Amino acid sequence: MLDFLNPLIGRHPERIKANVEIYTWQTCPFCLRAKLLLWLKGVDYTEYKIDGDDTARNQMSQRANGRRTVPQIFINNQHIGGFDDLDQLNQVGQLDPLLVQPTA
């Protein structure tokens, strides 16, 4: 709808090739921040809302090396971690290269 704004705000969805998945709770502030950062990058991600779903949380925990906090983020099936980990990758310039890699 507002795609003409993408270049002005630095969004480049056409460059994103990675498969991004994020496990969230609806009211989690760190989940909201992670989703905003991904949106600003132009990422279409798959979101798993696990509020109150112990089975889904256990699946997430297995994928996330035992971590049970949200968000938990995966790029091309590689566990990235939570929002702080995602933000750190972005700050040191390592997030964009991950996002442009196609799914293996």
N, CA, C and O atoms as CSV, one atom per row, in Angstrom:
chain,resi,resn,atom,element,x,y,z
A,1,MET,N,N,0.820,-1.186,0.000
A,1,MET,CA,C,0.000,0.000,0.000
A,1,MET,C,C,0.869,1.257,0.000
A,1,MET,O,O,0.658,2.160,-0.809
A,2,LEU,N,N,1.833,1.311,0.894
A,2,LEU,CA,C,2.723,2.468,0.948
A,2,LEU,C,C,4.117,2.084,0.484
A,2,LEU,O,O,5.114,2.584,1.004
A,3,ASP,N,N,4.180,1.195,-0.495
A,3,ASP,CA,C,5.461,0.685,-0.967
A,3,ASP,C,C,6.382,1.776,-1.498
A,3,ASP,O,O,7.602,1.617,-1.478
A,4,PHE,N,N,5.818,2.875,-1.968
A,4,PHE,CA,C,6.653,3.959,-2.489
A,4,PHE,C,C,7.536,4.571,-1.393
A,4,PHE,O,O,8.530,5.231,-1.696
A,5,LEU,N,N,7.174,4.351,-0.120
A,5,LEU,CA,C,7.974,4.865,0.990
A,5,LEU,C,C,9.182,3.987,1.315
A,5,LEU,O,O,10.097,4.428,2.011
A,6,ASN,N,N,9.190,2.755,0.821
A,6,ASN,CA,C,10.254,1.813,1.174
A,6,ASN,C,C,11.656,2.387,1.006
A,6,ASN,O,O,12.441,2.334,1.953
A,7,PRO,N,N,12.004,2.932,-0.154
A,7,PRO,CA,C,13.371,3.463,-0.300
A,7,PRO,C,C,13.653,4.646,0.629
A,7,PRO,O,O,14.791,4.849,1.052
A,8,LEU,N,N,12.626,5.416,0.942
A,8,LEU,CA,C,12.822,6.582,1.804
A,8,LEU,C,C,13.133,6.200,3.246
A,8,LEU,O,O,13.857,6.916,3.938
A,9,ILE,N,N,12.588,5.068,3.702
A,9,ILE,CA,C,12.825,4.654,5.091
A,9,ILE,C,C,13.802,3.489,5.188
A,9,ILE,O,O,14.002,2.928,6.266
A,10,GLY,N,N,14.410,3.124,4.062
A,10,GLY,CA,C,15.449,2.102,4.069
A,10,GLY,C,C,14.955,0.672,4.011
A,10,GLY,O,O,15.727,-0.253,4.266
A,11,ARG,N,N,13.692,0.466,3.682
A,11,ARG,CA,C,13.154,-0.892,3.562
A,11,ARG,C,C,13.435,-1.414,2.162
A,11,ARG,O,O,13.240,-0.698,1.179
A,12,HIS,N,N,13.892,-2.650,2.066
A,12,HIS,CA,C,14.175,-3.261,0.776
A,12,HIS,C,C,13.655,-4.696,0.758
A,12,HIS,O,O,14.444,-5.641,0.732
A,13,PRO,N,N,12.331,-4.866,0.771
A,13,PRO,CA,C,11.774,-6.218,0.819
A,13,PRO,C,C,12.164,-7.080,-0.378
A,13,PRO,O,O,12.177,-8.307,-0.277
A,14,GLU,N,N,12.479,-6.461,-1.498
A,14,GLU,CA,C,12.851,-7.230,-2.691
A,14,GLU,C,C,14.192,-7.944,-2.516
A,14,GLU,O,O,14.481,-8.895,-3.242
A,15,ARG,N,N,15.004,-7.503,-1.575
A,15,ARG,CA,C,16.309,-8.116,-1.340
A,15,ARG,C,C,16.247,-9.314,-0.391
A,15,ARG,O,O,17.158,-10.141,-0.374
A,16,ILE,N,N,15.184,-9.406,0.391
A,16,ILE,CA,C,15.090,-10.431,1.436
A,16,ILE,C,C,14.764,-11.775,0.804
A,16,ILE,O,O,13.735,-11.935,0.149
A,17,LYS,N,N,15.652,-12.736,1.009
A,17,LYS,CA,C,15.479,-14.084,0.463
A,17,LYS,C,C,15.332,-15.127,1.562
A,17,LYS,O,O,14.893,-16.245,1.293
A,18,ALA,N,N,15.686,-14.787,2.777
A,18,ALA,CA,C,15.717,-15.740,3.887
A,18,ALA,C,C,14.314,-16.075,4.373
A,18,ALA,O,O,13.373,-15.295,4.226
A,19,ASN,N,N,14.210,-17.252,4.953
A,19,ASN,CA,C,13.000,-17.676,5.636
A,19,ASN,C,C,13.161,-17.295,7.109
A,19,ASN,O,O,14.049,-17.807,7.791
A,20,VAL,N,N,12.303,-16.400,7.596
A,20,VAL,CA,C,12.406,-15.906,8.963
A,20,VAL,C,C,11.180,-16.355,9.745
A,20,VAL,O,O,10.045,-16.183,9.301
A,21,GLU,N,N,11.427,-16.936,10.919
A,21,GLU,CA,C,10.358,-17.386,11.798
A,21,GLU,C,C,10.573,-16.759,13.169
A,21,GLU,O,O,11.708,-16.607,13.623
A,22,ILE,N,N,9.468,-16.394,13.826
A,22,ILE,CA,C,9.557,-15.776,15.141
A,22,ILE,C,C,8.428,-16.312,16.020
A,22,ILE,O,O,7.259,-16.317,15.634
A,23,TYR,N,N,8.813,-16.758,17.200
A,23,TYR,CA,C,7.857,-17.208,18.208
A,23,TYR,C,C,7.586,-16.031,19.135
A,23,TYR,O,O,8.518,-15.388,19.618
A,24,THR,N,N,6.308,-15.749,19.385
A,24,THR,CA,C,5.947,-14.554,20.144
A,24,THR,C,C,4.806,-14.822,21.128
A,24,THR,O,O,4.112,-15.837,21.065
A,25,TRP,N,N,4.651,-13.860,22.036
A,25,TRP,CA,C,3.443,-13.681,22.819
A,25,TRP,C,C,2.862,-12.358,22.367
A,25,TRP,O,O,3.595,-11.443,21.990
A,26,GLN,N,N,1.566,-12.260,22.406
A,26,GLN,CA,C,0.876,-11.085,21.879
A,26,GLN,C,C,1.263,-9.785,22.588
A,26,GLN,O,O,1.369,-8.744,21.940
A,27,THR,N,N,1.472,-9.826,23.893
A,27,THR,CA,C,1.716,-8.591,24.640
A,27,THR,C,C,3.173,-8.391,25.043
A,27,THR,O,O,3.474,-7.494,25.830
A,28,CYS,N,N,4.067,-9.197,24.525
A,28,CYS,CA,C,5.483,-9.121,24.883
A,28,CYS,C,C,6.144,-7.915,24.208
A,28,CYS,O,O,6.162,-7.835,22.980
A,29,PRO,N,N,6.694,-6.965,24.999
A,29,PRO,CA,C,7.314,-5.787,24.386
A,29,PRO,C,C,8.543,-6.119,23.539
A,29,PRO,O,O,8.793,-5.455,22.533
A,30,PHE,N,N,9.308,-7.132,23.929
A,30,PHE,CA,C,10.477,-7.500,23.137
A,30,PHE,C,C,10.055,-8.147,21.816
A,30,PHE,O,O,10.743,-8.006,20.805
A,31,CYS,N,N,8.925,-8.856,21.827
A,31,CYS,CA,C,8.382,-9.428,20.593
A,31,CYS,C,C,7.971,-8.310,19.641
A,31,CYS,O,O,8.236,-8.370,18.440
A,32,LEU,N,N,7.325,-7.294,20.192
A,32,LEU,CA,C,6.900,-6.163,19.365
A,32,LEU,C,C,8.106,-5.447,18.771
A,32,LEU,O,O,8.075,-5.043,17.609
A,33,ARG,N,N,9.152,-5.289,19.544
A,33,ARG,CA,C,10.366,-4.622,19.048
A,33,ARG,C,C,11.045,-5.455,17.959
A,33,ARG,O,O,11.531,-4.912,16.966
A,34,ALA,N,N,11.074,-6.774,18.152
A,34,ALA,CA,C,11.677,-7.648,17.142
A,34,ALA,C,C,10.887,-7.591,15.839
A,34,ALA,O,O,11.468,-7.507,14.757
A,35,LYS,N,N,9.567,-7.638,15.948
A,35,LYS,CA,C,8.735,-7.580,14.743
A,35,LYS,C,C,8.874,-6.228,14.041
A,35,LYS,O,O,8.861,-6.168,12.812
A,36,LEU,N,N,9.007,-5.153,14.803
A,36,LEU,CA,C,9.206,-3.834,14.201
A,36,LEU,C,C,10.540,-3.770,13.466
A,36,LEU,O,O,10.607,-3.257,12.349
A,37,LEU,N,N,11.596,-4.283,14.079
A,37,LEU,CA,C,12.901,-4.288,13.414
A,37,LEU,C,C,12.841,-5.094,12.118
A,37,LEU,O,O,13.365,-4.662,11.091
A,38,LEU,N,N,12.206,-6.258,12.164
A,38,LEU,CA,C,12.078,-7.074,10.953
A,38,LEU,C,C,11.252,-6.343,9.903
A,38,LEU,O,O,11.589,-6.377,8.719
A,39,TRP,N,N,10.170,-5.679,10.324
A,39,TRP,CA,C,9.344,-4.925,9.377
A,39,TRP,C,C,10.154,-3.803,8.731
A,39,TRP,O,O,10.070,-3.582,7.523
A,40,LEU,N,N,10.941,-3.095,9.551
A,40,LEU,CA,C,11.759,-2.003,9.011
A,40,LEU,C,C,12.765,-2.513,7.986
A,40,LEU,O,O,13.148,-1.781,7.073
A,41,LYS,N,N,13.190,-3.750,8.132
A,41,LYS,CA,C,14.115,-4.359,7.170
A,41,LYS,C,C,13.378,-4.864,5.927
A,41,LYS,O,O,14.014,-5.220,4.935
A,42,GLY,N,N,12.056,-4.897,5.974
A,42,GLY,CA,C,11.280,-5.378,4.835
A,42,GLY,C,C,11.060,-6.884,4.840
A,42,GLY,O,O,10.771,-7.475,3.800
A,43,VAL,N,N,11.197,-7.507,6.009
A,43,VAL,CA,C,11.103,-8.958,6.124
A,43,VAL,C,C,9.653,-9.402,6.258
A,43,VAL,O,O,8.912,-8.901,7.104
A,44,ASP,N,N,9.254,-10.358,5.404
A,44,ASP,CA,C,8.005,-11.081,5.612
A,44,ASP,C,C,8.361,-12.307,6.432
A,44,ASP,O,O,9.096,-13.174,5.960
A,45,TYR,N,N,7.858,-12.391,7.634
A,45,TYR,CA,C,8.224,-13.476,8.533
A,45,TYR,C,C,6.998,-14.316,8.878
A,45,TYR,O,O,5.856,-13.880,8.733
A,46,THR,N,N,7.270,-15.523,9.334
A,46,THR,CA,C,6.221,-16.394,9.844
A,46,THR,C,C,6.215,-16.230,11.355
A,46,THR,O,O,7.235,-16.421,12.016
A,47,GLU,N,N,5.056,-15.873,11.891
A,47,GLU,CA,C,4.934,-15.666,13.332
A,47,GLU,C,C,4.149,-16.811,13.955
A,47,GLU,O,O,3.085,-17.196,13.468
A,48,TYR,N,N,4.691,-17.343,15.032
A,48,TYR,CA,C,4.004,-18.368,15.819
A,48,TYR,C,C,3.640,-17.734,17.155
A,48,TYR,O,O,4.505,-17.502,18.000
A,49,LYS,N,N,2.357,-17.457,17.338
A,49,LYS,CA,C,1.886,-16.880,18.602
A,49,LYS,C,C,1.627,-18.031,19.560
A,49,LYS,O,O,0.736,-18.850,19.333
A,50,ILE,N,N,2.408,-18.091,20.630
A,50,ILE,CA,C,2.346,-19.257,21.508
A,50,ILE,C,C,1.738,-18.932,22.871
A,50,ILE,O,O,1.949,-19.681,23.825
A,51,ASP,N,N,1.000,-17.851,22.985
A,51,ASP,CA,C,0.356,-17.468,24.250
A,51,ASP,C,C,-0.436,-18.655,24.818
A,51,ASP,O,O,-1.392,-19.120,24.197
A,52,GLY,N,N,-0.040,-19.133,25.982
A,52,GLY,CA,C,-0.791,-20.170,26.664
A,52,GLY,C,C,-0.763,-21.542,26.018
A,52,GLY,O,O,-1.505,-22.426,26.444
A,53,ASP,N,N,0.067,-21.753,25.006
A,53,ASP,CA,C,0.128,-23.038,24.302
A,53,ASP,C,C,1.411,-23.764,24.702
A,53,ASP,O,O,2.472,-23.543,24.117
A,54,ASP,N,N,1.298,-24.628,25.703
A,54,ASP,CA,C,2.486,-25.322,26.219
A,54,ASP,C,C,3.136,-26.221,25.182
A,54,ASP,O,O,4.359,-26.358,25.167
A,55,THR,N,N,2.347,-26.831,24.321
A,55,THR,CA,C,2.906,-27.696,23.285
A,55,THR,C,C,3.772,-26.883,22.327
A,55,THR,O,O,4.888,-27.281,21.993
A,56,ALA,N,N,3.250,-25.747,21.894
A,56,ALA,CA,C,4.020,-24.883,20.990
A,56,ALA,C,C,5.256,-24.331,21.686
A,56,ALA,O,O,6.313,-24.207,21.067
A,57,ARG,N,N,5.134,-24.002,22.957
A,57,ARG,CA,C,6.292,-23.479,23.700
A,57,ARG,C,C,7.369,-24.551,23.833
A,57,ARG,O,O,8.559,-24.249,23.739
A,58,ASN,N,N,6.965,-25.785,24.048
A,58,ASN,CA,C,7.932,-26.882,24.129
A,58,ASN,C,C,8.620,-27.105,22.787
A,58,ASN,O,O,9.820,-27.375,22.744
A,59,GLN,N,N,7.873,-26.994,21.694
A,59,GLN,CA,C,8.476,-27.118,20.353
A,59,GLN,C,C,9.488,-26.005,20.132
A,59,GLN,O,O,10.590,-26.244,19.637
A,60,MET,N,N,9.106,-24.785,20.502
A,60,MET,CA,C,10.021,-23.652,20.373
A,60,MET,C,C,11.279,-23.904,21.190
A,60,MET,O,O,12.388,-23.679,20.705
A,61,SER,N,N,11.119,-24.364,22.416
A,61,SER,CA,C,12.239,-24.598,23.308
A,61,SER,C,C,13.194,-25.646,22.736
A,61,SER,O,O,14.411,-25.508,22.854
A,62,GLN,N,N,12.650,-26.685,22.121
A,62,GLN,CA,C,13.503,-27.694,21.487
A,62,GLN,C,C,14.322,-27.081,20.360
A,62,GLN,O,O,15.515,-27.357,20.232
A,63,ARG,N,N,13.688,-26.257,19.551
A,63,ARG,CA,C,14.397,-25.609,18.442
A,63,ARG,C,C,15.411,-24.590,18.942
A,63,ARG,O,O,16.445,-24.372,18.309
A,64,ALA,N,N,15.111,-23.963,20.088
A,64,ALA,CA,C,15.911,-22.846,20.601
A,64,ALA,C,C,16.921,-23.292,21.653
A,64,ALA,O,O,17.292,-22.504,22.523
A,65,ASN,N,N,17.368,-24.539,21.587
A,65,ASN,CA,C,18.399,-25.035,22.502
A,65,ASN,C,C,18.023,-24.850,23.971
A,65,ASN,O,O,18.865,-24.511,24.802
A,66,GLY,N,N,16.744,-25.078,24.275
A,66,GLY,CA,C,16.273,-25.006,25.657
A,66,GLY,C,C,15.750,-23.654,26.100
A,66,GLY,O,O,15.177,-23.549,27.184
A,67,ARG,N,N,15.927,-22.628,25.305
A,67,ARG,CA,C,15.407,-21.302,25.686
A,67,ARG,C,C,13.882,-21.328,25.683
A,67,ARG,O,O,13.261,-21.885,24.778
A,68,ARG,N,N,13.289,-20.720,26.706
A,68,ARG,CA,C,11.831,-20.720,26.822
A,68,ARG,C,C,11.250,-19.306,26.815
A,68,ARG,O,O,10.035,-19.135,26.913
A,69,THR,N,N,12.109,-18.296,26.701
A,69,THR,CA,C,11.629,-16.914,26.661
A,69,THR,C,C,11.247,-16.548,25.231
A,69,THR,O,O,11.692,-17.181,24.274
A,70,VAL,N,N,10.426,-15.527,25.105
A,70,VAL,CA,C,10.052,-15.025,23.790
A,70,VAL,C,C,10.540,-13.596,23.656
A,70,VAL,O,O,10.654,-12.881,24.651
A,71,PRO,N,N,10.829,-13.173,22.435
A,71,PRO,CA,C,10.731,-13.936,21.197
A,71,PRO,C,C,11.919,-14.876,21.028
A,71,PRO,O,O,12.967,-14.705,21.652
A,72,GLN,N,N,11.731,-15.855,20.185
A,72,GLN,CA,C,12.826,-16.677,19.681
A,72,GLN,C,C,12.757,-16.580,18.168
A,72,GLN,O,O,11.702,-16.790,17.569
A,73,ILE,N,N,13.880,-16.262,17.558
A,73,ILE,CA,C,13.928,-15.930,16.135
A,73,ILE,C,C,14.841,-16.908,15.410
A,73,ILE,O,O,15.914,-17.265,15.896
A,74,PHE,N,N,14.389,-17.328,14.240
A,74,PHE,CA,C,15.146,-18.252,13.393
A,74,PHE,C,C,15.239,-17.657,11.996
A,74,PHE,O,O,14.247,-17.174,11.450
A,75,ILE,N,N,16.430,-17.695,11.424
A,75,ILE,CA,C,16.634,-17.260,10.044
A,75,ILE,C,C,17.213,-18.443,9.289
A,75,ILE,O,O,18.280,-18.956,9.626
A,76,ASN,N,N,16.490,-18.866,8.261
A,76,ASN,CA,C,16.866,-20.063,7.495
A,76,ASN,C,C,17.149,-21.247,8.425
A,76,ASN,O,O,18.131,-21.973,8.272
A,77,ASN,N,N,16.256,-21.405,9.382
A,77,ASN,CA,C,16.282,-22.511,10.341
A,77,ASN,C,C,17.467,-22.440,11.304
A,77,ASN,O,O,17.703,-23.385,12.057
A,78,GLN,N,N,18.206,-21.347,11.290
A,78,GLN,CA,C,19.308,-21.128,12.239
A,78,GLN,C,C,18.774,-20.305,13.400
A,78,GLN,O,O,18.163,-19.255,13.198
A,79,HIS,N,N,19.005,-20.782,14.613
A,79,HIS,CA,C,18.533,-20.067,15.793
A,79,HIS,C,C,19.360,-18.803,15.990
A,79,HIS,O,O,20.581,-18.864,16.129
A,80,ILE,N,N,18.681,-17.658,16.000
A,80,ILE,CA,C,19.329,-16.367,16.192
A,80,ILE,C,C,19.307,-15.976,17.661
A,80,ILE,O,O,20.273,-15.413,18.175
A,81,GLY,N,N,18.203,-16.277,18.335
A,81,GLY,CA,C,18.032,-15.914,19.740
A,81,GLY,C,C,16.833,-15.005,19.894
A,81,GLY,O,O,15.871,-15.084,19.130
A,82,GLY,N,N,16.903,-14.145,20.891
A,82,GLY,CA,C,15.815,-13.219,21.176
A,82,GLY,C,C,16.041,-11.862,20.545
A,82,GLY,O,O,16.882,-11.703,19.660
A,83,PHE,N,N,15.270,-10.872,21.019
A,83,PHE,CA,C,15.382,-9.536,20.446
A,83,PHE,C,C,16.779,-8.953,20.632
A,83,PHE,O,O,17.336,-8.377,19.699
A,84,ASP,N,N,17.347,-9.096,21.822
A,84,ASP,CA,C,18.677,-8.520,22.058
A,84,ASP,C,C,19.703,-9.083,21.083
A,84,ASP,O,O,20.571,-8.357,20.598
A,85,ASP,N,N,19.601,-10.375,20.799
A,85,ASP,CA,C,20.528,-11.011,19.851
A,85,ASP,C,C,20.307,-10.476,18.437
A,85,ASP,O,O,21.262,-10.187,17.715
A,86,LEU,N,N,19.041,-10.348,18.053
A,86,LEU,CA,C,18.696,-9.811,16.734
A,86,LEU,C,C,19.197,-8.376,16.592
A,86,LEU,O,O,19.790,-8.014,15.576
A,87,ASP,N,N,18.956,-7.573,17.609
A,87,ASP,CA,C,19.378,-6.174,17.588
A,87,ASP,C,C,20.897,-6.059,17.521
A,87,ASP,O,O,21.427,-5.210,16.804
A,88,GLN,N,N,21.596,-6.909,18.264
A,88,GLN,CA,C,23.064,-6.890,18.229
A,88,GLN,C,C,23.582,-7.228,16.835
A,88,GLN,O,O,24.496,-6.573,16.333
A,89,LEU,N,N,22.997,-8.256,16.207
A,89,LEU,CA,C,23.384,-8.588,14.825
A,89,LEU,C,C,23.186,-7.391,13.909
A,89,LEU,O,O,24.020,-7.111,13.048
A,90,ASN,N,N,22.083,-6.692,14.098
A,90,ASN,CA,C,21.792,-5.533,13.265
A,90,ASN,C,C,22.809,-4.417,13.511
A,90,ASN,O,O,23.288,-3.792,12.565
A,91,GLN,N,N,23.132,-4.171,14.762
A,91,GLN,CA,C,24.052,-3.072,15.099
A,91,GLN,C,C,25.461,-3.292,14.576
A,91,GLN,O,O,26.159,-2.331,14.254
A,92,VAL,N,N,25.887,-4.547,14.487
A,92,VAL,CA,C,27.249,-4.813,13.998
A,92,VAL,C,C,27.270,-5.142,12.500
A,92,VAL,O,O,28.309,-5.521,11.959
A,93,GLY,N,N,26.116,-4.996,11.833
A,93,GLY,CA,C,26.070,-5.174,10.391
A,93,GLY,C,C,26.006,-6.615,9.917
A,93,GLY,O,O,26.284,-6.893,8.751
A,94,GLN,N,N,25.645,-7.538,10.802
A,94,GLN,CA,C,25.604,-8.945,10.417
A,94,GLN,C,C,24.196,-9.457,10.097
A,94,GLN,O,O,24.045,-10.580,9.616
A,95,LEU,N,N,23.169,-8.648,10.359
A,95,LEU,CA,C,21.801,-9.105,10.099
A,95,LEU,C,C,21.466,-9.087,8.609
A,95,LEU,O,O,20.921,-10.061,8.090
A,96,ASP,N,N,21.781,-8.006,7.923
A,96,ASP,CA,C,21.441,-7.894,6.502
A,96,ASP,C,C,22.010,-9.032,5.660
A,96,ASP,O,O,21.297,-9.566,4.810
A,97,PRO,N,N,23.283,-9.427,5.865
A,97,PRO,CA,C,23.797,-10.555,5.076
A,97,PRO,C,C,23.014,-11.850,5.315
A,97,PRO,O,O,22.852,-12.651,4.394
A,98,LEU,N,N,22.531,-12.060,6.536
A,98,LEU,CA,C,21.720,-13.246,6.808
A,98,LEU,C,C,20.390,-13.197,6.073
A,98,LEU,O,O,19.900,-14.215,5.585
A,99,LEU,N,N,19.810,-12.001,5.999
A,99,LEU,CA,C,18.486,-11.834,5.418
A,99,LEU,C,C,18.487,-11.987,3.891
A,99,LEU,O,O,17.456,-12.329,3.312
A,100,VAL,N,N,19.600,-11.747,3.245
A,100,VAL,CA,C,19.633,-11.840,1.782
A,100,VAL,C,C,20.024,-13.230,1.285
A,100,VAL,O,O,19.988,-13.502,0.085
A,101,GLN,N,N,20.398,-14.109,2.222
A,101,GLN,CA,C,20.738,-15.477,1.824
A,101,GLN,C,C,19.453,-16.252,1.575
A,101,GLN,O,O,18.552,-16.239,2.414
A,102,PRO,N,N,19.355,-16.930,0.429
A,102,PRO,CA,C,18.147,-17.730,0.166
A,102,PRO,C,C,18.087,-18.936,1.079
A,102,PRO,O,O,19.103,-19.394,1.602
A,103,THR,N,N,16.888,-19.437,1.261
A,103,THR,CA,C,16.692,-20.646,2.051
A,103,THR,C,C,17.420,-21.797,1.406
A,103,THR,O,O,17.303,-22.027,0.203
A,104,ALA,N,N,18.177,-22.524,2.215
A,104,ALA,CA,C,18.960,-23.661,1.684
A,104,ALA,C,C,18.078,-24.867,1.442
A,104,ALA,O,O,18.563,-25.908,1.000
